[in-house]
Amino acid sequence: MKKLCLCIVLALGLLLGNSSVVFSGDVYTEITDYGIYTHGKDWKMVKTTTNIPMKLGTRFGVLFNLKGKPEGTKVRLRTVIIYPKQGMTNPKTGKTYHKSEFYFTYTTGGINGHLNGFFEPCEMVSGQWTFQVWDGDNKILEKTFKAYKP
């Protein structure tokens, strides 16, 4: 039975390739967009990319559809951003952070966002930024971006 389950998982992985659908527990995500955004009344895609120029005001991240429960169901999930290896240092406290974690309530059947931005100079850290969404102990979304000095 274990071999059959493993084969199904491997076949799904091959079928989906580098798919944006992640299955886990009761809910799963389907990435609908990622890259650089503007923010006004709504988030609007500027450019689909994983390469993010470090400029004040740049907003980036991933939009996703949450599925697996009836449409309109509210689901509380943990969002994580893992900063580049050197971390992000708060200039006021001198403390260096390597990730941020927050809980948000998302809605199934609609577009949800896991977004960040460079709003302060101390936030402009070059390297790999990894965005994750967790349902309990199950990671249901992961997208990595590379921030660079233009």
C-alpha positions in Angstrom: 0.0 0.0 0.0 2.9 2.4 0.9 4.4 1.7 -2.6 1.1 2.5 -4.3 0.7 5.8 -2.3 4.3 6.7 -3.2 3.8 6.0 -6.8 0.6 8.1 -6.9 2.5 11.0 -5.2 5.4 10.6 -7.7 3.0 10.4 -10.7 1.2 13.5 -9.5 4.5 15.3 -9.1 5.6 14.4 -12.6 2.2 15.3 -14.0 2.1 18.6 -12.3 5.7 19.3 -12.8 6.6 22.7 -11.2 2.9 23.1 -10.4 1.6 25.9 -8.3 -0.9 23.5 -6.6 0.1 22.2 -3.2 -2.1 19.6 -1.4 -2.2 19.2 2.3 -4.8 18.2 4.8 -8.1 19.9 4.4 -7.0 22.8 2.2 -4.6 23.4 -0.6 -3.4 26.4 -2.6 -3.2 27.2 -6.3 -0.9 30.1 -7.1 -2.6 32.5 -9.4 0.1 35.2 -9.7 3.5 36.1 -8.2 5.9 38.9 -8.6 5.8 42.7 -8.3 2.6 44.5 -7.4 1.2 48.0 -7.0 -1.3 48.7 -4.2 -4.2 51.0 -4.4 -7.7 49.8 -3.9 -6.6 46.4 -5.0 -3.3 44.7 -5.6 -2.4 44.9 -9.3 0.3 42.9 -11.0 3.2 44.9 -12.5 5.4 42.1 -13.5 5.5 38.3 -13.1 9.0 37.5 -11.8 10.9 36.0 -9.0 13.7 38.6 -9.3 12.8 41.6 -7.2 14.8 44.9 -7.4 15.4 46.5 -4.0 13.8 49.9 -4.3 11.8 51.7 -1.6 8.1 51.1 -2.3 8.5 47.9 -4.2 5.8 45.4 -3.2 6.1 41.7 -4.0 4.7 38.3 -3.2 2.2 35.7 -4.3 -1.5 35.6 -4.9 -3.3 32.3 -4.4 -6.6 30.6 -4.4 -7.4 28.6 -1.3 -9.3 25.4 -2.0 -10.4 22.2 -0.4 -13.3 23.3 1.7 -16.7 24.8 0.6 -16.3 28.2 -1.1 -16.4 31.0 1.4 -15.1 29.0 4.3 -12.8 31.0 6.6 -9.5 29.3 7.4 -6.9 30.5 9.8 -3.4 29.9 8.4 0.2 30.8 9.5 2.2 32.9 7.0 6.0 32.9 7.1 8.6 35.0 5.3 12.1 33.6 5.6 14.6 36.4 5.0 18.0 36.1 3.3 20.7 34.4 5.3 22.1 37.6 6.8 18.7 38.4 8.2 17.0 41.8 8.6 18.3 44.1 11.3 16.1 46.6 13.1 18.1 49.8 13.3 16.3 51.0 16.4 17.0 47.8 18.5 20.0 46.3 16.7 18.1 42.9 16.7 18.4 40.8 13.6 15.4 38.8 12.4 15.6 35.7 10.1 11.9 35.3 9.6 8.5 36.7 10.3 5.4 34.7 11.2 1.8 35.9 11.4 -1.6 34.3 11.5 -4.3 35.4 9.0 -7.8 34.3 8.2 -8.2 33.5 4.5 -11.3 32.6 2.5 -11.6 29.6 0.3 -12.7 30.1 -3.3 -11.2 33.5 -3.7 -7.9 35.2 -4.4 -5.8 35.7 -1.3 -2.3 37.3 -1.0 0.9 36.7 0.9 2.8 40.0 0.1 5.6 42.1 1.4 7.3 45.3 0.5 10.4 47.4 0.9 9.0 50.3 3.0 12.1 51.1 5.0 15.8 51.0 4.0 16.5 48.4 6.6 14.1 46.0 4.8 16.1 46.1 1.6 18.1 42.9 2.1 19.5 41.2 -0.9 19.3 37.4 -1.4 16.6 34.7 -1.2 13.2 35.6 0.3 10.9 32.6 0.9 7.2 33.0 1.3 5.3 30.1 3.0 1.7 29.4 4.1 1.1 26.7 6.7 -2.1 24.8 7.7 -1.0 23.5 11.1 2.2 21.5 10.5 1.5 21.2 6.7 3.1 23.6 4.3 0.6 24.4 1.6 2.5 27.1 -0.3 6.1 28.1 -0.9 7.5 30.6 -3.3 11.0 32.0 -3.4 12.1 35.4 -4.7 15.6 36.8 -5.2 16.0 40.5 -4.1 18.9 42.3 -5.8 20.4 45.8 -6.0 19.3 47.3 -9.4 
